[in-house]
């Protein structure tokens, strides 16, 4: 399962080898200084959290959403499994505006 870890002055979204294949993307990095907000959302499959077209990545509704979501000029990255809660990491001036990651139970 994808997880966000702190390394020095960066946040790293660590993906397993299978997640990298499913997301068509490697692990993500962003400086801590670009993080503007974090929030836990109970229903990550809502349109408030997930919006846009998955491209590229893997998606089966309410089972898995893994990869890039594009809407206009905005890109988000999702690593969501099942119907449990997720954490949204919001960034400024980064390739991905948000990381949406399933929270561990």
C-alpha positions, 0 to 999 in steps of 0.5 A: 500500500502506498505511504507518505514518508518524510525524508529530510525536507521532502515528502515522498509518496512511496509506491511498491513495484506493483503500484508503480506498474499500475500507476504508470508512475514512480514514487513522488517527491515534493518539498515540505515547504510546498505543502499547503494543507492536509485533510482526511476525507471519509469518502474518497470516491466523492467528486470533491476528492476525485475529479478529472480523467484518469490518464494514465493509471488503473481504476476500478470504481470503489476498488482501486484508483491508482495514477494520474487524474487530469482536469484542465491544467490540474493534475492530481495523483491517487492511490486509493484502495477500497471504501475506507478514508483517505488523506489529501495532501495539497501542494502549491507550485508542484507537478501534482496539485494533490496526492490522495492516498488511502489512510491506513486502518 
